[in-house]
C-alpha cells in the first residue's frame, strides 16, 4: 500500500487572503471563474478556477505578503481513509493525528489530512465527498 495509490493529481493550491473580495476580483480579472464560495465558521472561503487550476483563498488566517505566500498544495484523494493509513505506514510527517472534515464545503463536505514535506511545505490530501 502506498499513498500514491489514492492520488489523481493536484486538487487546489491554498492562498490566504488579506481582503477576500479584492482577491476574488483580481482572479476574475485575469480569467478565473468563481467555482465556489463557502463559509467556515465566520470566515469565507472562495475557490477560483481557470482550466485545471483551482486556487482556494480564504479570510481569517495570517498572510505572508512576500514570496512564499502559498499556504498549501492539495492533492485530490480518491479514498482519504486509505490514503491516511498509507501515509502512516510510509512514515510520512503527519500534521494531523486524525482525518479532518469541513461539512460546509461543496455539496457534501470534504475530508482531508496534511503532511509536511522536507522543506516544511504543507501538502493536503483531500477528498470531496
N, C-alpha and C positions, 0 to 999 in steps of 0.2 A: 504494500500500500504506500503510495506517495501522494503528497498534497497536489502535485501537478495533474493527477488523475481527475481532479474535480474543478479545474480551472479552464475557462474557454477564452479568456482574453481580458483586456482592460475594461472595467465597467465604468469607472469615473475617476477623476482627479479632484481632490478636495482642496479648496482655497477659501480660508475665512475672509470675511468682508468687513471693512470699516463702515460702509454705507451700502446696504443690500440693494436699495432702489437704484443708486448710481451704478453699481456693479451689473445689475440686470440690464440697464440701459446701455452700458458700454458694450457688453457682449452682443446685445441685439444690433448695435450699430456696426459691428464687424461681421454680421451674418448669422449669428447663433439664434435659435428659437428657444423660448422658454418651454421646456418639456414638463416641468412640474414645479409647484410652489406648495410647500408643506410647513406645518408648524411642529416644532419640537419644544414643548412647553411654551414659554412666552416668545421664543425666538423663531424666526422664519428661516427657511432653507429653500433655495432655488436650484433646480437642475437646468443647465443651459446646454443645448445640443447643436452641434454642427457636424453633419455627416455621422461618422462613427466615433466622434469625440464628445464626451459628456463631462462637463465641469459642475461639480457640486460646490455651491458657495452659500455661506450662511453667516448670520449675525450672532453676536454674543460671546465669541471667543477672542482671545488676543490675536492680533495680526503682526506680521513682520513686514515692515514697509521697505525691505531691501531684498536682494536676491536671496532665494531660499524661502519664499513666502508660501510655497505649496505645503499643505498640511499632511496629505496622504495620497497614495495611489491605491485605488480599489480594484481588485480582480474579481471578475464575475465568477461566482461559485455555483456549481450545479447541485451540490449536496453539502451544506455548511457543517453538518454533524460529522460526516465522513472526512471532510477537509480538516476539521478541528482535530479529530483523532489522529489523522495522518501527520499534521503539524507537530502534535505532541510526540508521536512516535519518532519523527525525524529529528527531534530535539531542537526545533526552531525556537527563537527567542520570543515567547508569547508575552504580549502585553496584558491580555485578558485571561483570567483563570476560568472563565466560562463564556459561552456564546452570548452576545448582546442582542437586543432587539429594539426596534423602533416601530410600533404598530401603526403610526400615522403616515409613514412614507409609502407611496404608491398605493395600489388598491388594497393590498392585504398586509402591508408592512415589509420589513426586512429583518434578516438575522445575519450577524456578522461577528468576526473577531479580528484582532490586529496582532501583527508581529513586528519586531524591529529588525531591519536589515543591518548589515555590517557597519554602516555609517550612521546608525540610529534613525534611518528613514522608516516611517510608518507605512506598512503595507496592510491594507484591509482585505479580507476575504469576505465577500458579501453575496448573499442570496436574496433576490427579490422574491417574495412569497406570492 
